[in-house]
Amino acid sequence: MADLEAFRSDVQRWLAANAPDAVRGLVFAGEGDGNWGGRKASYDPPEMKRWLEAMAARGWTAPTWPSEYGGGGLSPDEARVLRQELAAQKLPPPLIGFGLEMIGPTLLRYGTEAQKRQHVPGIVRGEIRWCQGYSEPDSGSDLASLATRCERRGDHFVVNGTKVWTSYGDLSDWIFALVRTNPSAKKQDGITFLLIDMTSPGVSVRPIKLISGKSPFCETRFEDVRVPVENVLGAIDGGWGVAKALLGFERNMIADTFGASRGPSGERRGSRLANLARQHGLGGEGEPLSDAVLRDEIARNEMDERAFALTIQRSRDAAKAGHQPGPESSLFKLYGTELNKRRLELMVRLAGPEGLGWEGPGYRDEDLTLTRNWLRSRGNSIEGGTSEVQLNIIAKRVLGLPD
Ligand SMILES: Cc1cc2nc3c(=O)[nH]c(=O)nc-3n(C[C@H](O)[C@H](O)[C@H](O)COP(=O)(O)OP(=O)(O)OC[C@H]3O[C@@H](n4cnc5c(N)ncnc54)[C@H](O)[C@@H]3O)c2cc1C
């Protein structure tokens, strides 16, 4: 404990001396906000770049990753202290994204030494942005039916096919993709996990526009794309196990986003709901809200969120003892995304007509972000595997129920 408190003092001093003032208090609450890094990154405000570089130099963008690959080498307890101190000094994460949350941990578990040395430091420093090439036009929930063809020609593969719903494909530098290397094997047994440089000739990306007005998704096509054999993660035809492990990391990432006991600006989520109700005239400052039904719903939401945050914390504690995410990540993913949908529905109701703003005068930025986040929340229970698919996994692999 004494060591941990000494570490806390060091962190406090270092953050006070090194975090640019311009990034203090920044809140990233909207879809795709925050610094995702990569070659096409733009930094707003520009000091975000200095903040990223300072944190990355200490490995604190990936605090618990091994220092030989650029990570911070911190223990889970030290990483928790770092998170607490960042929140206390109102500092935003210097880097977020699929590199840190999805492919990085998968590389650390399944990568060869050469693959770790090639890819992990670039993720830590935010130099390379990654996207996920799993879904295809005819393969979503039944992911193992994927058809992207991958044929070996000596020291390289040739890839042909189409991926869809590739989030931020147009802004990414590399893609981790599932491809079919053995069409005659049982469907799960003919899949390979491949790392593909998106600047390779034959890769093309087309953004798809959504109801939220943004285009965070893409269709990604591969036409005779040559990929070196050493870019296979795991074994050839053995990609399904790697793919499932990555989905565990992805589902935990999604659940963590909604399981944090505090919202993006550091406020307790429950108090945000009550404050929102007051802002919209449903109660005076310091008084109980006038509508008993709304009071009940807000209290229920807050209790569910607190219970969920504590459950996530318990699972993090188990992870300290070396427990890797397994099928139980489906429980967190399911609960977190459904809870977030309920929270945003309630927020839109509390905001009344202002909760349905799209653009133009008369709406505050928070109102417009709320509408878009509400629409975006519908997708959270689809991405990373739908709620129905999570229920199937929980029934079969957590509860052991028959098919
Ligand atoms: C916001 C967002 C971001 C995404 N980002 C990415 C990305 O970066 N990369 C990527 O590869 N993919 C991404 N996806 C795709 C996502 O993984 C798929 O949409 C998802 O797996 C569902 O597949 P589908 O859309 O083909 O729906 P389908 O599989 O066609 O499902 C349609 C409906 O049928 C239900 N259903 C299907 N099978 C069963 C079953 N066995 N039992 C019960 N119900 C079933 C589903 O629950 C759903 O309601 C993203 C999706 C969203 C919404």
PDBQT file of the ligand as one rigid body, heavy atoms in Angstrom, charges set to zero:
ROOT
HETATM    1  C1  LIG A 501     -22.217   0.155 -34.730  1.00  0.00    +0.000 C 
HETATM    2  C2  LIG A 501     -21.690  -1.093 -35.386  1.00  0.00    +0.000 A 
HETATM    3  C3  LIG A 501     -20.332  -1.236 -35.611  1.00  0.00    +0.000 A 
HETATM    4  C4  LIG A 501     -19.854  -2.392 -36.229  1.00  0.00    +0.000 A 
HETATM    5  N1  LIG A 501     -18.510  -2.475 -36.485  1.00  0.00    +0.000 NA
HETATM    6  C5  LIG A 501     -18.033  -3.565 -37.107  1.00  0.00    +0.000 A 
HETATM    7  C6  LIG A 501     -16.641  -3.640 -37.441  1.00  0.00    +0.000 A 
HETATM    8  O1  LIG A 501     -15.858  -2.718 -37.175  1.00  0.00    +0.000 OA
HETATM    9  N2  LIG A 501     -16.193  -4.744 -38.061  1.00  0.00    +0.000 N 
HETATM   10  C7  LIG A 501     -17.012  -5.795 -38.361  1.00  0.00    +0.000 A 
HETATM   11  O2  LIG A 501     -16.528  -6.779 -38.894  1.00  0.00    +0.000 OA
HETATM   12  N3  LIG A 501     -18.333  -5.737 -38.101  1.00  0.00    +0.000 NA
HETATM   13  C8  LIG A 501     -18.872  -4.653 -37.483  1.00  0.00    +0.000 A 
HETATM   14  N4  LIG A 501     -20.226  -4.573 -37.223  1.00  0.00    +0.000 N 
HETATM   15  C9  LIG A 501     -21.114  -5.652 -37.686  1.00  0.00    +0.000 C 
HETATM   16  C10 LIG A 501     -21.709  -6.484 -36.576  1.00  0.00    +0.000 C 
HETATM   17  O3  LIG A 501     -20.757  -7.342 -36.008  1.00  0.00    +0.000 OA
HETATM   18  C11 LIG A 501     -22.899  -7.260 -37.189  1.00  0.00    +0.000 C 
HETATM   19  O4  LIG A 501     -23.868  -6.294 -37.573  1.00  0.00    +0.000 OA
HETATM   20  C12 LIG A 501     -23.513  -8.220 -36.203  1.00  0.00    +0.000 C 
HETATM   21  O5  LIG A 501     -22.643  -9.300 -35.936  1.00  0.00    +0.000 OA
HETATM   22  C13 LIG A 501     -24.876  -8.759 -36.701  1.00  0.00    +0.000 C 
HETATM   23  O6  LIG A 501     -24.772  -9.255 -38.006  1.00  0.00    +0.000 OA
HETATM   24  P1  LIG A 501     -25.814  -8.791 -39.141  1.00  0.00    +0.000 P 
HETATM   25  O7  LIG A 501     -25.861  -7.303 -39.148  1.00  0.00    +0.000 OA
HETATM   26  O8  LIG A 501     -25.429  -9.470 -40.407  1.00  0.00    +0.000 OA
HETATM   27  O9  LIG A 501     -27.236  -9.299 -38.651  1.00  0.00    +0.000 OA
HETATM   28  P2  LIG A 501     -27.832 -10.773 -38.812  1.00  0.00    +0.000 P 
HETATM   29  O10 LIG A 501     -26.809 -11.764 -38.392  1.00  0.00    +0.000 OA
HETATM   30  O11 LIG A 501     -28.422 -10.897 -40.174  1.00  0.00    +0.000 OA
HETATM   31  O12 LIG A 501     -28.983 -10.753 -37.729  1.00  0.00    +0.000 OA
HETATM   32  C14 LIG A 501     -30.283 -10.192 -37.984  1.00  0.00    +0.000 C 
HETATM   33  C15 LIG A 501     -31.151 -10.424 -36.748  1.00  0.00    +0.000 C 
HETATM   34  O13 LIG A 501     -31.319 -11.850 -36.532  1.00  0.00    +0.000 OA
HETATM   35  C16 LIG A 501     -30.925 -12.201 -35.219  1.00  0.00    +0.000 C 
HETATM   36  N5  LIG A 501     -30.270 -13.518 -35.226  1.00  0.00    +0.000 N 
HETATM   37  C17 LIG A 501     -29.333 -13.950 -36.116  1.00  0.00    +0.000 A 
HETATM   38  N6  LIG A 501     -28.933 -15.209 -35.781  1.00  0.00    +0.000 NA
HETATM   39  C18 LIG A 501     -29.601 -15.562 -34.658  1.00  0.00    +0.000 A 
HETATM   40  C19 LIG A 501     -29.617 -16.725 -33.836  1.00  0.00    +0.000 A 
HETATM   41  N7  LIG A 501     -28.827 -17.773 -34.106  1.00  0.00    +0.000 N 
HETATM   42  N8  LIG A 501     -30.428 -16.726 -32.743  1.00  0.00    +0.000 NA
HETATM   43  C20 LIG A 501     -31.230 -15.654 -32.452  1.00  0.00    +0.000 A 
HETATM   44  N9  LIG A 501     -31.268 -14.534 -33.216  1.00  0.00    +0.000 NA
HETATM   45  C21 LIG A 501     -30.459 -14.462 -34.309  1.00  0.00    +0.000 A 
HETATM   46  C22 LIG A 501     -29.937 -11.129 -34.790  1.00  0.00    +0.000 C 
HETATM   47  O14 LIG A 501     -29.886 -11.009 -33.381  1.00  0.00    +0.000 OA
HETATM   48  C23 LIG A 501     -30.528  -9.881 -35.455  1.00  0.00    +0.000 C 
HETATM   49  O15 LIG A 501     -31.553  -9.347 -34.655  1.00  0.00    +0.000 OA
HETATM   50  C24 LIG A 501     -20.744  -3.430 -36.612  1.00  0.00    +0.000 A 
HETATM   51  C25 LIG A 501     -22.122  -3.275 -36.380  1.00  0.00    +0.000 A 
HETATM   52  C26 LIG A 501     -22.603  -2.121 -35.787  1.00  0.00    +0.000 A 
HETATM   53  C27 LIG A 501     -24.090  -1.971 -35.577  1.00  0.00    +0.000 C 
ENDROOT
TORSDOF 0
